[in-house]
Amino acid sequence: MKRILIITLTCIAALYGCKCSNGNKKAAQQQAQEDTYIAAIQRYMAEEIGSNYAPGEFSIPFLQVVATDESNDQDIKVWGDFWVDQYNQAGDTLKCVSGGSHPGLMHVAKTADGYKVKSFDAVADGAEFIPTAKAIFEDCYDAFIALQSNDAHKKAAREQSLADYVAENQLPVKYYQDYGWDAIEIPSK
């Protein structure tokens, strides 16, 4: 049974017929700080996927989770739009040097050493995007498309991840900046 993991204040998936159970932002944030399947996905994004981008001083992932299936701890399924960005620090600003979105399905296993990503079913690019997204997201496809196209949600998820990363690593930064854009203040944690 798929279950929606709420990372922001609203459950977009509920609007599009995907089965979901409500949670809350604080619980999701606390969960990500512990050794959970969410933390495993964050590590995978930073270490595995992030290594394919131009390097930066900091590899910071952010996740937009659409649905989860925790019924088998050897194959926990997490559907979402998974991001990772590379940053260099310049004074009090994290400047993004590379990164991107990787939508799809993460397969995570609970092991004696903690949670590990076993595999990742990625949505294809170009003409194969829609067919592969429909095949991977199934009944949550509309929720995925709504989430992926919601720029306000994406910005909020990114800023929350940046705020968490800055606080956890005690970085002396206040802003983040994409190339060609003005710096934006990172919200206080």
N, C-alpha and C positions, 0 to 999 in steps of 0.2 A: 504494500500500500504506500503510495507516495504521500509525503507530508511536506508542507511548505515551511521553510525556515525563514522567519521574518528577520531581516537585517535592518529594515527601516520601519517607519511608523505605519506604513500601509501594506496591505497584502494585495498587490496588483493581480496576482494569479487568481484570487477569488472572483475577480470581475470577469474572468474569461473561462470559468467552468472547470478549472483545475482543482482537484480535491485538495483542500488545505486545512490545517489546524492552526489556530492563531497562537502567536508567541509575542515576545516583545523585544524591543531594541536592546534594553539593558541585559537581558538574559543572553542574547546572541553575542554581545560584546564580551561578557564574562566568559562565555563558552570559548570564544576565539583566543582568549588569553591562556587557557589551560591546554593540556595535551588532548586535543579532540580531533575528529576528522576534519574540522574546519582549519585547525592549525596545520594539519598535514597538507591540506590543499594549499594553504598560504606558503608553506615551505617549498612545496613542489613548484608553485608558480615562480617564486623568487629564485630557486636554485636551478631547476630544470628548464623551464620555459624562459626565464629571464636571461639565462646564459646565451640564448640565441639572438639577443639584442646587443646594440652597441653598449659597452659597459659603462656603468656609473659607479659612484662611491656607494650608493644605496640602491638596493633592489626592493621595491615596496609593492606588494600585491594588494588588490582590493577585489572583493567578490560580490557579485550580485546573484544570490542564490534564488532559483525559481522553485525547486522542489527537492525533497530528499526521500530516500527509502532506507530506513535503518533496520529492516526486518532480518537481515543477515549480516552479522558483524564481520564476516569474511568478504563481503561484497556490499559495503555501504555505498549507495548510489546518490550522487549529488549532481543535479542538473543546474546549470547556471551560465552566466557570462563572467568569465574569469579574466581579470586584468593583471598586468604587471608593468610597472614603470621603473625606469632607471633614472636616478637623480645624482647630480653633483651639488655639493654645498658651496655657495658663494656668499660669504658673509652670513646674513640671517635669512637666506633664501635657499630653498631646494629647487634647483633648475632641472627640469625634465630634459633628458638627452635622448631617450628612446622608450619604446614600450608599445603595448597594444592589447587588444581584446582577443580572447580565446574562448568562444562559447562551446558548450558541449556537456558531456557527462563524465564525471570523475568516478572511478571505482576505487574505494578506499577499504583497506583491511585493518582490523584491530589485531596487533601482534603483541608478543611479549615485550617488545621494545617500544611500544606505542603505536600510533596510527601511521600507516604508510599508504601513499597512492600507488595502486597496483597498475592502473592503466587509465588512459584518457581517450574517450571517443570524441574527437573534435569535429565541429561543424566545418564543412569545406568552404572554400572561397568561391567567388565568381558565380557562374551559372549553376553550380552544385550547392550553393548556400541553402536555398529554400528546400530542395528535396532532402538534403542531409539533416537540416534543422527539424523538419517535420518528422523524419524517421527517428531522430534522437529524442526529441522532446515530446513526441506523441500527443497526448491529450493536453499537455501544457504548452504546446507550440504558441498559441495566441498570447498566453501569459509571458512567455519568453520574448516575443516580438514587442509586446507593450513595454516590458522592462527595458529591453535593449534600446528602444527609441525614446525613453524617458530621460532627457538630458539632466533635469533637475535631480532625479534619483541618482543618476550616475555621479554627478558632482558631489552630492551629499555622501554617497558611499566612499568616494575617493577621499574627500576631506576628513571623514571619520577615520579611515585607515591611516592617513597621514598624521592626524592628531594622536592616534594611538601609538604609532611608530615613534614619533618625536618624543612623546612622554615616556614610553618604555625605554628608549635609548638615550634619554636626557640630552637631546640635540639642542643646541642654542639657535634654533631657527623659529621664525614667525610666519614665513611666507613660502608659497610654492609658485613656480612660474613655468609655463609652457613657452616654447620658442615663438617669438613674435607677439606674445601677449603680455599684458600687464601682470605683475605679481599679485597674488591673491592671499589674503591672510588665512592662515591655518586656524581653525577654531580651537579654542582651549578645551582640553579634555576635562 
